Amino acid sequence: MSTAVAQLSNGTIVKLAKIAGTAGYQELLQSELQKRQVIQGHATPHTRAHASSHGVAVLAEMIVSLREASEAILGDLPATVAVTAPYVLAWLDEETDFSSYVWRARELAGLKSFRVETMSPLYLAEASTVFAANGRCLCQDRYCYGPERTEEDIFTHDVVYHISFTNNSLYTVFQRATCFFHSPAGARYGTINHDFGLGRTEHGVAATFWLHMEEYLVSQAEKYVKSDVRPTESYIIAMAGEAAENKEFRDTVARVAARIQGDEAHRSERTGAGPKIELLASKEPVYAAAIGAALSKRHELDHSYCDEYFKSGIKVTDLHDDSRDEL
């Protein structure tokens, strides 16, 4: 499911579009998510070029659908359009490259281009934008003061276990809870599983479906903790997606959280205790990612986000660039 929203200058959110992904779009994302995890290292130039031309066309098709639905409400879109998508490790080397999947797809889809920070990622990770939409990880320190001069440790002990549940699939990924304006740290095990869309409950025994989902979610967490190079002492399990308000789903995730806390594999080497876990149910489960992306662009353009930070006196104020007022 792909969505689009607009955030007006007064902070109002306007929901513009909700479009189901085509089979080709879903297959592309699933393939790209698996690529870097199955094949360690980089694709060869030949395979990268072939995949890029196909991937760009598929992504552009989805962006065109969102653009046309949005323009039917707003008119011509401005250049300040932000894109969010499941974080793809295979695209890591292209995050700030103007020949990347996302940038080329934007151009092919007819979106105007505008960037403020030349080293900002060309797209934001879905888990990060869902967090931002729920008031988390807005990160004035790293964005306003500058990542090269901040005193903030970009890594925190919190690990985000992002679970997006739709009618057709279940998307999961793990990443460190870092500034959402930047690439997610330690993002791993991004997976789209079509065995666990809510629609599957119509074709089988519902109780069995939820038990299988529980086992799957627990096993994903076990894979992550065994591969993580840093102690994981706390998780934030974020729930989003068009089916995320389903009671059985919420109950299943709560059981998963309890099992993670009690699992020997998750006990801290330092304290011997299980991790702390917070369950975060998105306020706008369908549109959360799009809302977070719009919020990022609003902060990028509106100097008041950083004005508030510098006026607080947390950091020295002479680093504020008044030229931002022209944006």
Contacts in CASP RR format, 6 or more apart in sequence:
PFRMAT RR
TARGET T0000
AUTHOR 0000-0000-0000
METHOD contacts of the structure
MODEL  1
MSTAVAQLSNGTIVKLAKIAGTAGYQELLQSELQKRQVIQGHATPHTRAH
ASSHGVAVLAEMIVSLREASEAILGDLPATVAVTAPYVLAWLDEETDFSS
YVWRARELAGLKSFRVETMSPLYLAEASTVFAANGRCLCQDRYCYGPERT
EEDIFTHDVVYHISFTNNSLYTVFQRATCFFHSPAGARYGTINHDFGLGR
TEHGVAATFWLHMEEYLVSQAEKYVKSDVRPTESYIIAMAGEAAENKEFR
DTVARVAARIQGDEAHRSERTGAGPKIELLASKEPVYAAAIGAALSKRHE
LDHSYCDEYFKSGIKVTDLHDDSRDEL
1 18 0 8 1.000
1 19 0 8 1.000
1 20 0 8 1.000
1 21 0 8 1.000
1 166 0 8 1.000
1 167 0 8 1.000
1 168 0 8 1.000
1 241 0 8 1.000
1 242 0 8 1.000
1 286 0 8 1.000
2 17 0 8 1.000
2 18 0 8 1.000
2 19 0 8 1.000
2 20 0 8 1.000
2 21 0 8 1.000
2 25 0 8 1.000
2 62 0 8 1.000
2 65 0 8 1.000
2 66 0 8 1.000
3 15 0 8 1.000
3 16 0 8 1.000
3 17 0 8 1.000
3 18 0 8 1.000
3 19 0 8 1.000
3 66 0 8 1.000
3 286 0 8 1.000
3 287 0 8 1.000
3 289 0 8 1.000
3 290 0 8 1.000
4 16 0 8 1.000
4 17 0 8 1.000
4 66 0 8 1.000
4 67 0 8 1.000
4 69 0 8 1.000
4 70 0 8 1.000
4 290 0 8 1.000
5 13 0 8 1.000
5 14 0 8 1.000
5 15 0 8 1.000
5 16 0 8 1.000
5 287 0 8 1.000
5 290 0 8 1.000
5 291 0 8 1.000
5 294 0 8 1.000
6 13 0 8 1.000
6 14 0 8 1.000
6 16 0 8 1.000
6 70 0 8 1.000
6 74 0 8 1.000
6 294 0 8 1.000
7 13 0 8 1.000
7 14 0 8 1.000
7 291 0 8 1.000
7 294 0 8 1.000
7 295 0 8 1.000
7 297 0 8 1.000
7 298 0 8 1.000
8 14 0 8 1.000
9 302 0 8 1.000
11 298 0 8 1.000
13 287 0 8 1.000
13 291 0 8 1.000
13 294 0 8 1.000
14 73 0 8 1.000
14 74 0 8 1.000
15 287 0 8 1.000
16 66 0 8 1.000
16 69 0 8 1.000
16 70 0 8 1.000
16 73 0 8 1.000
16 74 0 8 1.000
17 65 0 8 1.000
17 66 0 8 1.000
17 69 0 8 1.000
17 70 0 8 1.000
18 242 0 8 1.000
18 286 0 8 1.000
18 287 0 8 1.000
19 62 0 8 1.000
19 65 0 8 1.000
19 66 0 8 1.000
19 69 0 8 1.000
20 168 0 8 1.000
21 62 0 8 1.000
22 58 0 8 1.000
22 61 0 8 1.000
22 62 0 8 1.000
24 58 0 8 1.000
25 58 0 8 1.000
25 59 0 8 1.000
25 61 0 8 1.000
25 62 0 8 1.000
26 168 0 8 1.000
26 169 0 8 1.000
26 192 0 8 1.000
26 194 0 8 1.000
28 54 0 8 1.000
28 55 0 8 1.000
28 58 0 8 1.000
28 59 0 8 1.000
29 85 0 8 1.000
29 86 0 8 1.000
29 88 0 8 1.000
29 192 0 8 1.000
30 192 0 8 1.000
30 194 0 8 1.000
32 51 0 8 1.000
32 88 0 8 1.000
32 90 0 8 1.000
32 91 0 8 1.000
33 86 0 8 1.000
33 88 0 8 1.000
33 89 0 8 1.000
33 90 0 8 1.000
33 190 0 8 1.000
33 191 0 8 1.000
33 192 0 8 1.000
34 191 0 8 1.000
35 43 0 8 1.000
35 89 0 8 1.000
35 90 0 8 1.000
36 88 0 8 1.000
36 89 0 8 1.000
36 90 0 8 1.000
36 92 0 8 1.000
37 89 0 8 1.000
37 188 0 8 1.000
37 189 0 8 1.000
37 190 0 8 1.000
42 48 0 8 1.000
42 93 0 8 1.000
43 51 0 8 1.000
43 90 0 8 1.000
52 101 0 8 1.000
52 104 0 8 1.000
55 101 0 8 1.000
55 105 0 8 1.000
56 101 0 8 1.000
56 104 0 8 1.000
56 105 0 8 1.000
56 108 0 8 1.000
57 105 0 8 1.000
57 108 0 8 1.000
59 101 0 8 1.000
59 102 0 8 1.000
59 105 0 8 1.000
59 109 0 8 1.000
60 104 0 8 1.000
60 105 0 8 1.000
60 106 0 8 1.000
60 108 0 8 1.000
60 109 0 8 1.000
61 109 0 8 1.000
63 83 0 8 1.000
63 105 0 8 1.000
63 106 0 8 1.000
63 109 0 8 1.000
63 111 0 8 1.000
64 109 0 8 1.000
64 110 0 8 1.000
67 77 0 8 1.000
67 109 0 8 1.000
67 110 0 8 1.000
67 111 0 8 1.000
70 77 0 8 1.000
71 77 0 8 1.000
77 111 0 8 1.000
77 112 0 8 1.000
78 112 0 8 1.000
78 114 0 8 1.000
79 111 0 8 1.000
79 112 0 8 1.000
79 113 0 8 1.000
79 114 0 8 1.000
80 114 0 8 1.000
80 297 0 8 1.000
80 300 0 8 1.000
80 301 0 8 1.000
81 106 0 8 1.000
81 111 0 8 1.000
81 112 0 8 1.000
81 297 0 8 1.000
82 123 0 8 1.000
82 124 0 8 1.000
82 293 0 8 1.000
82 294 0 8 1.000
82 296 0 8 1.000
82 297 0 8 1.000
83 102 0 8 1.000
83 106 0 8 1.000
83 122 0 8 1.000
83 123 0 8 1.000
83 124 0 8 1.000
83 293 0 8 1.000
84 123 0 8 1.000
84 124 0 8 1.000
84 125 0 8 1.000
84 126 0 8 1.000
84 128 0 8 1.000
84 129 0 8 1.000
84 289 0 8 1.000
84 290 0 8 1.000
84 292 0 8 1.000
84 293 0 8 1.000
85 102 0 8 1.000
85 123 0 8 1.000
85 125 0 8 1.000
85 126 0 8 1.000
86 125 0 8 1.000
86 126 0 8 1.000
86 171 0 8 1.000
86 173 0 8 1.000
86 190 0 8 1.000
86 192 0 8 1.000
87 125 0 8 1.000
87 126 0 8 1.000
87 127 0 8 1.000
87 128 0 8 1.000
87 173 0 8 1.000
87 175 0 8 1.000
87 183 0 8 1.000
87 184 0 8 1.000
87 187 0 8 1.000
87 190 0 8 1.000
89 187 0 8 1.000
89 188 0 8 1.000
89 190 0 8 1.000
91 100 0 8 1.000
91 101 0 8 1.000
91 102 0 8 1.000
92 183 0 8 1.000
94 100 0 8 1.000
94 101 0 8 1.000
94 102 0 8 1.000
94 122 0 8 1.000
95 121 0 8 1.000
95 122 0 8 1.000
95 123 0 8 1.000
95 183 0 8 1.000
96 118 0 8 1.000
96 119 0 8 1.000
96 120 0 8 1.000
96 121 0 8 1.000
96 122 0 8 1.000
97 103 0 8 1.000
97 122 0 8 1.000
98 122 0 8 1.000
100 122 0 8 1.000
102 122 0 8 1.000
102 123 0 8 1.000
103 113 0 8 1.000
103 122 0 8 1.000
106 113 0 8 1.000
107 113 0 8 1.000
116 300 0 8 1.000
116 301 0 8 1.000
116 327 0 8 1.000
117 181 0 8 1.000
117 300 0 8 1.000
120 181 0 8 1.000
120 182 0 8 1.000
120 300 0 8 1.000
121 182 0 8 1.000
121 183 0 8 1.000
124 180 0 8 1.000
124 181 0 8 1.000
124 292 0 8 1.000
124 293 0 8 1.000
124 296 0 8 1.000
125 173 0 8 1.000
125 175 0 8 1.000
125 180 0 8 1.000
125 183 0 8 1.000
125 184 0 8 1.000
125 187 0 8 1.000
126 162 0 8 1.000
126 164 0 8 1.000
126 171 0 8 1.000
126 173 0 8 1.000
126 289 0 8 1.000
127 160 0 8 1.000
127 162 0 8 1.000
127 173 0 8 1.000
127 175 0 8 1.000
127 184 0 8 1.000
127 187 0 8 1.000
127 238 0 8 1.000
128 137 0 8 1.000
128 175 0 8 1.000
128 178 0 8 1.000
128 180 0 8 1.000
128 184 0 8 1.000
129 180 0 8 1.000
129 288 0 8 1.000
129 289 0 8 1.000
129 290 0 8 1.000
129 291 0 8 1.000
129 292 0 8 1.000
129 293 0 8 1.000
129 295 0 8 1.000
129 296 0 8 1.000
130 162 0 8 1.000
130 164 0 8 1.000
130 238 0 8 1.000
130 240 0 8 1.000
130 282 0 8 1.000
130 288 0 8 1.000
130 289 0 8 1.000
130 292 0 8 1.000
131 137 0 8 1.000
131 160 0 8 1.000
131 177 0 8 1.000
131 180 0 8 1.000
131 238 0 8 1.000
131 280 0 8 1.000
132 138 0 8 1.000
132 180 0 8 1.000
132 291 0 8 1.000
132 292 0 8 1.000
132 295 0 8 1.000
132 296 0 8 1.000
133 282 0 8 1.000
133 283 0 8 1.000
133 284 0 8 1.000
133 287 0 8 1.000
133 288 0 8 1.000
133 289 0 8 1.000
133 291 0 8 1.000
133 292 0 8 1.000
133 295 0 8 1.000
134 238 0 8 1.000
134 280 0 8 1.000
134 282 0 8 1.000
134 283 0 8 1.000
134 288 0 8 1.000
136 177 0 8 1.000
136 180 0 8 1.000
136 236 0 8 1.000
136 280 0 8 1.000
137 177 0 8 1.000
137 178 0 8 1.000
137 179 0 8 1.000
137 180 0 8 1.000
138 180 0 8 1.000
138 295 0 8 1.000
138 299 0 8 1.000
139 152 0 8 1.000
139 178 0 8 1.000
139 179 0 8 1.000
139 180 0 8 1.000
139 181 0 8 1.000
140 305 0 8 1.000
140 306 0 8 1.000
140 308 0 8 1.000
140 309 0 8 1.000
141 150 0 8 1.000
141 151 0 8 1.000
141 152 0 8 1.000
141 179 0 8 1.000
141 309 0 8 1.000
141 314 0 8 1.000
141 315 0 8 1.000
142 150 0 8 1.000
142 152 0 8 1.000
142 154 0 8 1.000
142 179 0 8 1.000
142 181 0 8 1.000
142 182 0 8 1.000
143 179 0 8 1.000
143 181 0 8 1.000
143 299 0 8 1.000
143 305 0 8 1.000
143 306 0 8 1.000
144 305 0 8 1.000
144 306 0 8 1.000
144 309 0 8 1.000
144 310 0 8 1.000
144 315 0 8 1.000
145 309 0 8 1.000
145 315 0 8 1.000
145 319 0 8 1.000
147 154 0 8 1.000
147 179 0 8 1.000
147 182 0 8 1.000
149 319 0 8 1.000
154 178 0 8 1.000
154 179 0 8 1.000
154 182 0 8 1.000
154 185 0 8 1.000
155 176 0 8 1.000
155 178 0 8 1.000
155 185 0 8 1.000
155 230 0 8 1.000
156 176 0 8 1.000
156 177 0 8 1.000
156 178 0 8 1.000
157 231 0 8 1.000
157 232 0 8 1.000
157 233 0 8 1.000
157 234 0 8 1.000
158 176 0 8 1.000
158 177 0 8 1.000
158 234 0 8 1.000
158 235 0 8 1.000
158 236 0 8 1.000
159 174 0 8 1.000
159 175 0 8 1.000
159 176 0 8 1.000
159 177 0 8 1.000
159 224 0 8 1.000
159 228 0 8 1.000
159 232 0 8 1.000
159 234 0 8 1.000
159 235 0 8 1.000
159 236 0 8 1.000
160 174 0 8 1.000
160 175 0 8 1.000
160 176 0 8 1.000
160 177 0 8 1.000
160 235 0 8 1.000
160 236 0 8 1.000
160 238 0 8 1.000
161 172 0 8 1.000
161 174 0 8 1.000
161 221 0 8 1.000
161 224 0 8 1.000
161 235 0 8 1.000
161 236 0 8 1.000
161 237 0 8 1.000
161 238 0 8 1.000
162 171 0 8 1.000
162 172 0 8 1.000
162 173 0 8 1.000
162 174 0 8 1.000
162 175 0 8 1.000
162 238 0 8 1.000
162 240 0 8 1.000
163 170 0 8 1.000
163 171 0 8 1.000
163 172 0 8 1.000
163 217 0 8 1.000
163 237 0 8 1.000
163 238 0 8 1.000
163 239 0 8 1.000
163 240 0 8 1.000
163 244 0 8 1.000
163 253 0 8 1.000
164 170 0 8 1.000
164 171 0 8 1.000
164 172 0 8 1.000
164 239 0 8 1.000
164 240 0 8 1.000
164 241 0 8 1.000
164 244 0 8 1.000
165 196 0 8 1.000
165 197 0 8 1.000
165 198 0 8 1.000
165 239 0 8 1.000
165 240 0 8 1.000
165 241 0 8 1.000
165 242 0 8 1.000
165 243 0 8 1.000
165 244 0 8 1.000
165 246 0 8 1.000
165 249 0 8 1.000
166 197 0 8 1.000
166 198 0 8 1.000
166 241 0 8 1.000
166 242 0 8 1.000
166 243 0 8 1.000
167 197 0 8 1.000
167 198 0 8 1.000
167 199 0 8 1.000
167 242 0 8 1.000
167 243 0 8 1.000
168 194 0 8 1.000
168 197 0 8 1.000
168 199 0 8 1.000
169 192 0 8 1.000
169 193 0 8 1.000
169 194 0 8 1.000
169 196 0 8 1.000
169 197 0 8 1.000
170 192 0 8 1.000
170 193 0 8 1.000
170 195 0 8 1.000
170 196 0 8 1.000
170 197 0 8 1.000
170 213 0 8 1.000
170 216 0 8 1.000
171 190 0 8 1.000
171 191 0 8 1.000
171 192 0 8 1.000
171 193 0 8 1.000
172 189 0 8 1.000
172 190 0 8 1.000
172 191 0 8 1.000
172 193 0 8 1.000
172 217 0 8 1.000
172 220 0 8 1.000
173 187 0 8 1.000
173 188 0 8 1.000
173 189 0 8 1.000
173 190 0 8 1.000
173 191 0 8 1.000
174 186 0 8 1.000
174 187 0 8 1.000
174 188 0 8 1.000
174 189 0 8 1.000
174 190 0 8 1.000
174 220 0 8 1.000
174 221 0 8 1.000
174 224 0 8 1.000
175 184 0 8 1.000
175 185 0 8 1.000
175 186 0 8 1.000
175 187 0 8 1.000
175 188 0 8 1.000
176 184 0 8 1.000
176 185 0 8 1.000
176 186 0 8 1.000
177 236 0 8 1.000
178 184 0 8 1.000
178 185 0 8 1.000
180 292 0 8 1.000
180 296 0 8 1.000
181 296 0 8 1.000
181 299 0 8 1.000
181 300 0 8 1.000
188 224 0 8 1.000
188 227 0 8 1.000
188 228 0 8 1.000
189 220 0 8 1.000
189 223 0 8 1.000
189 224 0 8 1.000
189 227 0 8 1.000
191 220 0 8 1.000
193 216 0 8 1.000
195 212 0 8 1.000
195 216 0 8 1.000
196 209 0 8 1.000
196 212 0 8 1.000
196 213 0 8 1.000
196 216 0 8 1.000
197 243 0 8 1.000
198 243 0 8 1.000
198 246 0 8 1.000
198 249 0 8 1.000
200 209 0 8 1.000
201 209 0 8 1.000
206 248 0 8 1.000
210 248 0 8 1.000
210 249 0 8 1.000
210 251 0 8 1.000
210 252 0 8 1.000
213 249 0 8 1.000
213 252 0 8 1.000
214 252 0 8 1.000
214 255 0 8 1.000
214 256 0 8 1.000
214 259 0 8 1.000
217 252 0 8 1.000
217 253 0 8 1.000
217 256 0 8 1.000
218 256 0 8 1.000
218 259 0 8 1.000
218 260 0 8 1.000
218 263 0 8 1.000
221 235 0 8 1.000
221 256 0 8 1.000
221 260 0 8 1.000
221 263 0 8 1.000
221 266 0 8 1.000
222 263 0 8 1.000
222 265 0 8 1.000
224 232 0 8 1.000
225 232 0 8 1.000
225 265 0 8 1.000
225 266 0 8 1.000
226 265 0 8 1.000
231 268 0 8 1.000
231 269 0 8 1.000
231 270 0 8 1.000
232 266 0 8 1.000
232 268 0 8 1.000
232 275 0 8 1.000
233 268 0 8 1.000
233 270 0 8 1.000
233 271 0 8 1.000
233 274 0 8 1.000
233 275 0 8 1.000
233 276 0 8 1.000
234 275 0 8 1.000
234 276 0 8 1.000
234 277 0 8 1.000
234 278 0 8 1.000
235 257 0 8 1.000
235 260 0 8 1.000
235 275 0 8 1.000
235 276 0 8 1.000
235 277 0 8 1.000
235 278 0 8 1.000
236 277 0 8 1.000
236 278 0 8 1.000
236 280 0 8 1.000
237 253 0 8 1.000
237 256 0 8 1.000
237 257 0 8 1.000
237 277 0 8 1.000
237 278 0 8 1.000
237 279 0 8 1.000
237 280 0 8 1.000
238 280 0 8 1.000
238 282 0 8 1.000
239 249 0 8 1.000
239 250 0 8 1.000
239 253 0 8 1.000
239 279 0 8 1.000
239 280 0 8 1.000
239 281 0 8 1.000
239 282 0 8 1.000
239 285 0 8 1.000
240 282 0 8 1.000
240 285 0 8 1.000
240 286 0 8 1.000
240 288 0 8 1.000
240 289 0 8 1.000
241 282 0 8 1.000
241 285 0 8 1.000
241 286 0 8 1.000
241 288 0 8 1.000
242 285 0 8 1.000
242 286 0 8 1.000
243 249 0 8 1.000
244 250 0 8 1.000
244 281 0 8 1.000
244 282 0 8 1.000
244 285 0 8 1.000
245 281 0 8 1.000
245 285 0 8 1.000
250 281 0 8 1.000
253 279 0 8 1.000
254 279 0 8 1.000
257 277 0 8 1.000
257 279 0 8 1.000
260 266 0 8 1.000
260 275 0 8 1.000
260 277 0 8 1.000
261 274 0 8 1.000
261 275 0 8 1.000
261 277 0 8 1.000
262 274 0 8 1.000
263 274 0 8 1.000
266 274 0 8 1.000
266 275 0 8 1.000
267 273 0 8 1.000
267 274 0 8 1.000
268 274 0 8 1.000
268 275 0 8 1.000
282 288 0 8 1.000
284 291 0 8 1.000
298 305 0 8 1.000
299 305 0 8 1.000
301 327 0 8 1.000
302 327 0 8 1.000
303 324 0 8 1.000
303 325 0 8 1.000
303 327 0 8 1.000
306 320 0 8 1.000
306 324 0 8 1.000
307 320 0 8 1.000
309 315 0 8 1.000
310 317 0 8 1.000
310 319 0 8 1.000
310 320 0 8 1.000
311 317 0 8 1.000
END
